[in-house]
């Protein structure tokens, strides 16, 4: 948490959703060491799209899961809410809800 809040001070136009950040970190099977985690967060922030405030969270999630984009049902099994899944995938909440109800 301290790592993220420290790095967020350097970047403008990024979302400061600490609850979602925690879920992203704990969704990983192995939590990286603090130095590696700091580098992951820093690169996610540095290469994120400045017009989309949640882009760094999508990049961080992908980095923690070996570069894979997780499916909507997988994100749901990991404990993410419909709102959080919509943020991480870029799909509207209604479409996410519809896909989850179909499964």
Secondary structure, DSSP 8 states (H G I E B T S, - for coil): -HHHHHHHTT-SS----HHHHHHHHHHSSS---HHHHHHHHHHHHHTS-TTSTTHHHHHHHHHHTTT----HHHHHHTT--HHHHHHHH---HHHHHHHHHH-
